[in-house]
Amino acid sequence: MPNKALAGKARSPLAPPASFRWTRRIILAFLTTFALLPVYVMVSSSLKPLEDVTDTFQWIPSEITIRPYFDIWDTVPLAHYFMNSLLVAGAATVLSVTIAVFSAYAVSRYRFRGKRVFTVTVLSTQMFPGILFLLPLFLIFVNIGNSTGVALYGSRGGLILTYLTFSLPFSIWMLIGYFDSIPRDLDEAAKVDGCGPFGALFRVVVPAAIPGIVAVAVYAFMTAWGEVLFASVMTNDETRTLAVGLQGYATQNDVYWNQIMAASLVVSVPVVVGFLLLQRYLVAGLTAGAVK
């Protein structure tokens, strides 16, 4: 019995040494604290009266109130900004995913002249910073409005087109890689069963590429949801989004820090909830079960 007990407690030859395990735990604890500390500051500050937030910071609030979560809707038209962001980000995501699916499928499955040039051009657009396109897009939208009467500057439609120019190239390039990984035999089998090109796309390729499509959709939505630079220039009081609308809590006389923290937590809820709902698609196998 003693020999069996000692044998049971013996460390496996493949197990890491104790020093490595403790070092890993310390590093993980440090990284976890580093990541959660700002979240705690935001949550605790959003539950304090304004006087406590503007005073010396206290790790444990002396008074807890949920009043800032009610005041954020009255101080600025947060609900209106929320709807603007939801419409703009949702429309940009749907358009980006739809166009990217068709474009990536054509590049992945068909041969045509200029295919390589198109792919390189799409990828090369990601090398330029966004601020480089700010003035050209502003002038284009203003000139289009003056010549055709179509108001792109200061409208949700113009902001959707702006975000589309940034999310679409990356979406196309990413989906090309996903579609290239899907066996072409699946397309041929679908065509033998009577499907045309669109039938093969929607019945075979798209279901097999759900993880890639979801990843593209999340990227496009987050790009549009939290963008500040173009939203601050291309919008007005009627079309302002959340990322710019949060500036309304800072006035000439005071800065409502507790409401800023509360509003920041509220506007991050859609992204967090969406990620939690879609994370299983993000980590799922690309063609899991496609060739059963």
C-alpha positions as a Markdown table, in Angstrom:
| # | Residue | x | y | z |
|---|---|---|---|---|
| 1 | Met | 0.0 | 0.0 | 0.0 |
| 2 | Pro | 2.7 | 2.6 | 0.8 |
| 3 | Asn | 4.4 | 1.8 | -2.5 |
| 4 | Lys | 1.1 | 2.3 | -4.4 |
| 5 | Ala | 0.5 | 5.6 | -2.6 |
| 6 | Leu | 4.0 | 6.9 | -3.5 |
| 7 | Ala | 3.6 | 5.7 | -7.0 |
| 8 | Gly | 0.3 | 7.6 | -7.3 |
| 9 | Lys | 1.9 | 10.8 | -6.1 |
| 10 | Ala | 4.8 | 10.5 | -8.4 |
| 11 | Arg | 5.0 | 13.3 | -11.0 |
| 12 | Ser | 4.5 | 12.3 | -14.6 |
| 13 | Pro | 7.7 | 12.6 | -16.8 |
| 14 | Leu | 5.7 | 14.9 | -19.2 |
| 15 | Ala | 4.3 | 17.1 | -16.5 |
| 16 | Pro | 5.9 | 20.6 | -16.3 |
| 17 | Pro | 8.1 | 21.4 | -13.2 |
| 18 | Ala | 6.5 | 23.1 | -10.2 |
| 19 | Ser | 8.5 | 26.3 | -10.9 |
| 20 | Phe | 6.9 | 26.6 | -14.4 |
| 21 | Arg | 3.4 | 26.0 | -13.0 |
| 22 | Trp | 3.8 | 28.7 | -10.4 |
| 23 | Thr | 5.3 | 31.1 | -12.9 |
| 24 | Arg | 2.4 | 30.5 | -15.2 |
| 25 | Arg | -0.1 | 31.1 | -12.4 |
| 26 | Ile | 1.6 | 34.4 | -11.4 |
| 27 | Ile | 1.7 | 35.6 | -15.0 |
| 28 | Leu | -1.9 | 34.7 | -15.6 |
| 29 | Ala | -3.0 | 36.3 | -12.4 |
| 30 | Phe | -1.1 | 39.5 | -13.4 |
| 31 | Leu | -2.7 | 39.6 | -16.9 |
| 32 | Thr | -6.1 | 39.0 | -15.5 |
| 33 | Thr | -5.7 | 41.8 | -13.0 |
| 34 | Phe | -4.4 | 44.1 | -15.7 |
| 35 | Ala | -7.4 | 43.3 | -17.9 |
| 36 | Leu | -10.1 | 43.5 | -15.2 |
| 37 | Leu | -8.8 | 46.6 | -13.3 |
| 38 | Pro | -10.1 | 49.1 | -15.9 |
| 39 | Val | -13.4 | 47.4 | -15.9 |
| 40 | Tyr | -13.6 | 47.6 | -12.1 |
| 41 | Val | -12.8 | 51.3 | -12.3 |
| 42 | Met | -15.5 | 51.9 | -14.8 |
| 43 | Val | -18.1 | 49.9 | -12.9 |
| 44 | Ser | -17.3 | 51.4 | -9.5 |
| 45 | Ser | -17.2 | 55.0 | -11.0 |
| 46 | Ser | -20.6 | 54.5 | -12.7 |
| 47 | Leu | -22.1 | 53.6 | -9.3 |
| 48 | Lys | -20.8 | 56.7 | -7.5 |
| 49 | Pro | -22.3 | 60.2 | -7.1 |
| 50 | Leu | -20.5 | 62.8 | -9.2 |
| 51 | Glu | -18.9 | 64.4 | -6.1 |
| 52 | Asp | -17.2 | 61.1 | -5.2 |
| 53 | Val | -15.9 | 60.6 | -8.8 |
| 54 | Thr | -14.4 | 64.1 | -9.1 |
| 55 | Asp | -12.7 | 63.8 | -5.7 |
| 56 | Thr | -9.8 | 61.5 | -4.8 |
| 57 | Phe | -10.5 | 58.0 | -6.2 |
| 58 | Gln | -11.6 | 55.4 | -3.7 |
| 59 | Trp | -11.4 | 51.8 | -4.6 |
| 60 | Ile | -14.4 | 50.9 | -2.4 |
| 61 | Pro | -17.3 | 53.4 | -3.0 |
| 62 | Ser | -18.5 | 55.1 | 0.1 |
| 63 | Glu | -22.0 | 55.5 | -1.5 |
| 64 | Ile | -23.5 | 53.3 | -4.2 |
| 65 | Thr | -26.2 | 54.7 | -6.5 |
| 66 | Ile | -27.6 | 53.7 | -9.8 |
| 67 | Arg | -28.8 | 57.2 | -10.6 |
| 68 | Pro | -26.2 | 57.7 | -13.3 |
| 69 | Tyr | -27.7 | 54.9 | -15.3 |
| 70 | Phe | -31.0 | 56.8 | -15.5 |
| 71 | Asp | -29.4 | 60.3 | -16.0 |
| 72 | Ile | -27.4 | 59.2 | -19.0 |
| 73 | Trp | -30.6 | 59.1 | -21.1 |
| 74 | Asp | -31.5 | 62.7 | -20.2 |
| 75 | Thr | -28.2 | 64.5 | -20.2 |
| 76 | Val | -27.7 | 63.6 | -23.9 |
| 77 | Pro | -30.1 | 62.0 | -26.4 |
| 78 | Leu | -28.3 | 58.6 | -25.9 |
| 79 | Ala | -31.2 | 56.5 | -27.2 |
| 80 | His | -31.1 | 58.5 | -30.5 |
| 81 | Tyr | -27.4 | 58.0 | -30.8 |
| 82 | Phe | -27.8 | 54.4 | -30.0 |
| 83 | Met | -30.3 | 53.9 | -32.8 |
| 84 | Asn | -28.0 | 55.8 | -35.2 |
| 85 | Ser | -25.1 | 53.5 | -34.4 |
| 86 | Leu | -27.2 | 50.4 | -34.6 |
| 87 | Leu | -28.6 | 51.3 | -38.0 |
| 88 | Val | -25.2 | 52.4 | -39.4 |
| 89 | Ala | -23.2 | 49.5 | -38.0 |
| 90 | Gly | -25.9 | 46.9 | -38.9 |
| 91 | Ala | -26.3 | 48.2 | -42.5 |
| 92 | Ala | -22.5 | 48.4 | -43.0 |
| 93 | Thr | -22.2 | 44.8 | -41.7 |
| 94 | Val | -24.9 | 43.4 | -43.9 |
| 95 | Leu | -23.6 | 45.1 | -47.0 |
| 96 | Ser | -20.0 | 44.2 | -46.3 |
| 97 | Val | -20.8 | 40.5 | -45.7 |
| 98 | Thr | -23.1 | 40.3 | -48.7 |
| 99 | Ile | -20.7 | 41.9 | -51.2 |
| 100 | Ala | -17.7 | 40.0 | -49.7 |
| 101 | Val | -19.4 | 36.6 | -50.1 |
| 102 | Phe | -20.1 | 37.2 | -53.8 |
| 103 | Ser | -16.7 | 38.7 | -54.5 |
| 104 | Ala | -14.7 | 36.1 | -52.6 |
| 105 | Tyr | -16.7 | 33.3 | -54.2 |
| 106 | Ala | -15.9 | 34.6 | -57.7 |
| 107 | Val | -12.2 | 35.1 | -56.9 |
| 108 | Ser | -12.0 | 31.7 | -55.3 |
| 109 | Arg | -13.9 | 29.6 | -57.8 |
| 110 | Tyr | -13.4 | 31.3 | -61.2 |
| 111 | Arg | -10.4 | 32.2 | -63.3 |
| 112 | Phe | -10.5 | 35.6 | -65.0 |
| 113 | Arg | -8.0 | 38.2 | -66.3 |
| 114 | Gly | -6.7 | 40.5 | -63.5 |
| 115 | Lys | -7.6 | 38.1 | -60.7 |
| 116 | Arg | -4.2 | 38.4 | -59.0 |
| 117 | Val | -4.2 | 42.2 | -59.5 |
| 118 | Phe | -7.6 | 42.5 | -57.9 |
| 119 | Thr | -6.6 | 40.4 | -54.9 |
| 120 | Val | -3.4 | 42.4 | -54.4 |
| 121 | Thr | -5.2 | 45.7 | -54.8 |
| 122 | Val | -7.9 | 44.7 | -52.2 |
| 123 | Leu | -5.2 | 43.7 | -49.7 |
| 124 | Ser | -3.0 | 46.7 | -50.3 |
| 125 | Thr | -5.8 | 49.1 | -49.3 |
| 126 | Gln | -5.3 | 48.0 | -45.7 |
| 127 | Met | -1.8 | 49.5 | -45.7 |
| 128 | Phe | -3.1 | 53.1 | -45.7 |
| 129 | Pro | -4.2 | 54.8 | -42.5 |
| 130 | Gly | -7.9 | 55.8 | -42.3 |
| 131 | Ile | -7.1 | 59.5 | -41.8 |
| 132 | Leu | -5.6 | 59.6 | -45.3 |
| 133 | Phe | -9.1 | 59.1 | -46.8 |
| 134 | Leu | -10.8 | 61.6 | -44.6 |
| 135 | Leu | -10.4 | 64.7 | -46.7 |
| 136 | Pro | -11.0 | 63.0 | -50.1 |
| 137 | Leu | -14.2 | 61.3 | -48.9 |
| 138 | Phe | -15.4 | 64.6 | -47.4 |
| 139 | Leu | -14.8 | 66.4 | -50.7 |
| 140 | Ile | -16.4 | 63.6 | -52.7 |
| 141 | Phe | -19.5 | 63.5 | -50.6 |
| 142 | Val | -19.9 | 67.3 | -50.7 |
| 143 | Asn | -19.4 | 67.5 | -54.5 |
| 144 | Ile | -21.9 | 64.6 | -55.0 |
| 145 | Gly | -24.4 | 66.5 | -52.9 |
| 146 | Asn | -23.9 | 69.8 | -54.8 |
| 147 | Ser | -24.1 | 68.2 | -58.2 |
| 148 | Thr | -26.8 | 65.5 | -57.8 |
| 149 | Gly | -28.7 | 66.7 | -54.7 |
| 150 | Val | -28.0 | 63.3 | -52.9 |
| 151 | Ala | -27.0 | 64.3 | -49.4 |
| 152 | Leu | -24.2 | 61.9 | -48.4 |
| 153 | Tyr | -22.4 | 64.3 | -46.1 |
| 154 | Gly | -24.1 | 64.4 | -42.7 |
| 155 | Ser | -26.3 | 61.4 | -43.5 |
| 156 | Arg | -26.4 | 57.8 | -42.3 |
| 157 | Gly | -26.1 | 56.6 | -45.9 |
| 158 | Gly | -22.8 | 58.5 | -46.3 |
| 159 | Leu | -21.5 | 57.0 | -43.1 |
| 160 | Ile | -22.4 | 53.5 | -44.1 |
| 161 | Leu | -20.5 | 53.9 | -47.4 |
| 162 | Thr | -17.6 | 55.3 | -45.5 |
| 163 | Tyr | -17.4 | 52.3 | -43.2 |
| 164 | Leu | -18.0 | 50.0 | -46.1 |
| 165 | Thr | -14.8 | 51.2 | -47.7 |
| 166 | Phe | -12.8 | 50.1 | -44.7 |
| 167 | Ser | -14.4 | 46.8 | -43.8 |
| 168 | Leu | -15.1 | 45.4 | -47.3 |
| 169 | Pro | -11.5 | 44.9 | -48.5 |
| 170 | Phe | -10.5 | 42.9 | -45.4 |
| 171 | Ser | -13.8 | 41.0 | -45.6 |
| 172 | Ile | -13.2 | 40.0 | -49.2 |
| 173 | Trp | -9.6 | 39.0 | -48.5 |
| 174 | Met | -10.5 | 36.9 | -45.5 |
| 175 | Leu | -13.4 | 35.1 | -47.2 |
| 176 | Ile | -11.2 | 34.3 | -50.2 |
| 177 | Gly | -9.0 | 32.3 | -47.8 |
| 178 | Tyr | -12.0 | 30.5 | -46.3 |
| 179 | Phe | -13.5 | 29.6 | -49.7 |
| 180 | Asp | -10.2 | 28.4 | -51.0 |
| 181 | Ser | -10.1 | 25.9 | -48.0 |
| 182 | Ile | -13.4 | 24.4 | -48.9 |
| 183 | Pro | -13.0 | 21.5 | -51.3 |
| 184 | Arg | -14.2 | 22.2 | -54.9 |
| 185 | Asp | -15.7 | 18.7 | -55.0 |
| 186 | Leu | -18.6 | 20.0 | -52.9 |
| 187 | Asp | -19.4 | 22.5 | -55.6 |
| 188 | Glu | -19.2 | 19.8 | -58.3 |
| 189 | Ala | -21.4 | 17.5 | -56.3 |
| 190 | Ala | -24.0 | 20.2 | -55.9 |
| 191 | Lys | -23.9 | 20.9 | -59.6 |
| 192 | Val | -24.4 | 17.2 | -60.3 |
| 193 | Asp | -27.5 | 17.3 | -58.1 |
| 194 | Gly | -28.9 | 20.1 | -60.2 |
| 195 | Cys | -27.7 | 23.3 | -58.5 |
| 196 | Gly | -26.4 | 26.2 | -60.4 |
| 197 | Pro | -23.5 | 28.5 | -59.3 |
| 198 | Phe | -25.8 | 30.4 | -56.9 |
| 199 | Gly | -27.3 | 27.2 | -55.6 |
| 200 | Ala | -23.8 | 25.7 | -54.9 |
| 201 | Leu | -22.9 | 29.0 | -53.2 |
| 202 | Phe | -25.8 | 29.2 | -50.8 |
| 203 | Arg | -26.4 | 25.4 | -50.3 |
| 204 | Val | -22.8 | 24.2 | -49.9 |
| 205 | Val | -20.2 | 26.9 | -49.7 |
| 206 | Val | -21.9 | 29.4 | -47.4 |
| 207 | Pro | -22.9 | 26.8 | -44.7 |
| 208 | Ala | -19.4 | 25.4 | -44.7 |
| 209 | Ala | -17.9 | 28.9 | -44.3 |
| 210 | Ile | -20.2 | 30.1 | -41.5 |
| 211 | Pro | -17.2 | 30.6 | -39.1 |
| 212 | Gly | -15.5 | 32.8 | -41.6 |
| 213 | Ile | -18.6 | 34.8 | -42.4 |
| 214 | Val | -19.4 | 35.3 | -38.7 |
| 215 | Ala | -15.8 | 36.5 | -38.1 |
| 216 | Val | -16.1 | 39.0 | -41.0 |
| 217 | Ala | -19.5 | 40.2 | -39.7 |
| 218 | Val | -18.1 | 40.7 | -36.2 |
| 219 | Tyr | -15.1 | 42.6 | -37.6 |
| 220 | Ala | -17.3 | 44.9 | -39.8 |
| 221 | Phe | -19.7 | 45.6 | -36.9 |
| 222 | Met | -17.0 | 46.4 | -34.4 |
| 223 | Thr | -15.3 | 48.6 | -36.9 |
| 224 | Ala | -18.4 | 50.7 | -37.5 |
| 225 | Trp | -19.7 | 50.6 | -33.9 |
| 226 | Gly | -16.6 | 52.2 | -32.2 |
| 227 | Glu | -15.3 | 54.4 | -35.0 |
| 228 | Val | -14.8 | 58.0 | -33.9 |
| 229 | Leu | -12.7 | 59.9 | -36.5 |
| 230 | Phe | -15.1 | 59.7 | -39.5 |
| 231 | Ala | -18.2 | 59.8 | -37.4 |
| 232 | Ser | -17.1 | 63.1 | -35.8 |
| 233 | Val | -16.6 | 64.7 | -39.3 |
| 234 | Met | -19.3 | 63.0 | -41.5 |
| 235 | Thr | -22.3 | 63.4 | -39.1 |
| 236 | Asn | -24.4 | 66.2 | -37.6 |
| 237 | Asp | -26.6 | 66.5 | -34.6 |
| 238 | Glu | -29.3 | 64.3 | -36.2 |
| 239 | Thr | -27.0 | 61.5 | -37.4 |
| 240 | Arg | -24.4 | 61.5 | -34.6 |
| 241 | Thr | -23.4 | 58.0 | -33.4 |
| 242 | Leu | -22.6 | 56.8 | -29.9 |
| 243 | Ala | -18.8 | 57.0 | -30.3 |
| 244 | Val | -19.2 | 60.8 | -30.8 |
| 245 | Gly | -22.3 | 61.3 | -28.7 |
| 246 | Leu | -20.4 | 60.3 | -25.5 |
| 247 | Gln | -18.5 | 63.6 | -25.8 |
| 248 | Gly | -21.8 | 65.3 | -24.8 |
| 249 | Tyr | -21.2 | 64.4 | -21.2 |
| 250 | Ala | -18.3 | 66.8 | -21.1 |
| 251 | Thr | -19.6 | 70.4 | -21.0 |
| 252 | Gln | -17.8 | 73.7 | -20.5 |
| 253 | Asn | -18.8 | 73.8 | -16.8 |
| 254 | Asp | -18.4 | 70.2 | -15.7 |
| 255 | Val | -17.6 | 66.7 | -16.8 |
| 256 | Tyr | -20.1 | 64.0 | -15.7 |
| 257 | Trp | -17.5 | 61.2 | -15.2 |
| 258 | Asn | -20.0 | 58.8 | -13.5 |
| 259 | Gln | -22.4 | 59.2 | -16.5 |
| 260 | Ile | -19.6 | 58.7 | -19.0 |
| 261 | Met | -18.6 | 55.5 | -17.3 |
| 262 | Ala | -22.2 | 54.3 | -17.1 |
| 263 | Ala | -22.8 | 55.2 | -20.8 |
| 264 | Ser | -19.6 | 53.4 | -21.8 |
| 265 | Leu | -20.8 | 50.3 | -20.1 |
| 266 | Val | -24.2 | 50.5 | -21.7 |
| 267 | Val | -22.9 | 51.0 | -25.3 |
| 268 | Ser | -20.5 | 48.1 | -24.9 |
| 269 | Val | -23.4 | 45.7 | -24.1 |
| 270 | Pro | -24.4 | 44.9 | -27.7 |
| 271 | Val | -20.8 | 44.0 | -28.7 |
| 272 | Val | -20.3 | 41.8 | -25.6 |
| 273 | Val | -23.6 | 40.0 | -26.0 |
| 274 | Gly | -23.0 | 39.5 | -29.7 |
| 275 | Phe | -19.6 | 38.1 | -29.1 |
| 276 | Leu | -20.9 | 35.7 | -26.4 |
| 277 | Leu | -23.6 | 34.5 | -28.7 |
| 278 | Leu | -21.3 | 34.0 | -31.7 |
| 279 | Gln | -18.1 | 32.8 | -30.1 |
| 280 | Arg | -18.9 | 29.2 | -30.9 |
| 281 | Tyr | -18.9 | 30.0 | -34.6 |
| 282 | Leu | -15.6 | 31.9 | -34.3 |
| 283 | Val | -13.8 | 28.8 | -32.8 |
| 284 | Ala | -15.7 | 26.2 | -34.8 |
| 285 | Gly | -13.9 | 24.2 | -37.5 |
| 286 | Leu | -14.2 | 25.7 | -41.0 |
| 287 | Thr | -15.6 | 22.7 | -42.7 |
| 288 | Ala | -16.6 | 20.5 | -39.7 |
| 289 | Gly | -19.1 | 18.0 | -41.0 |
| 290 | Ala | -19.1 | 19.3 | -44.5 |
| 291 | Val | -17.9 | 16.0 | -46.1 |
| 292 | Lys | -19.8 | 13.5 | -44.0 |
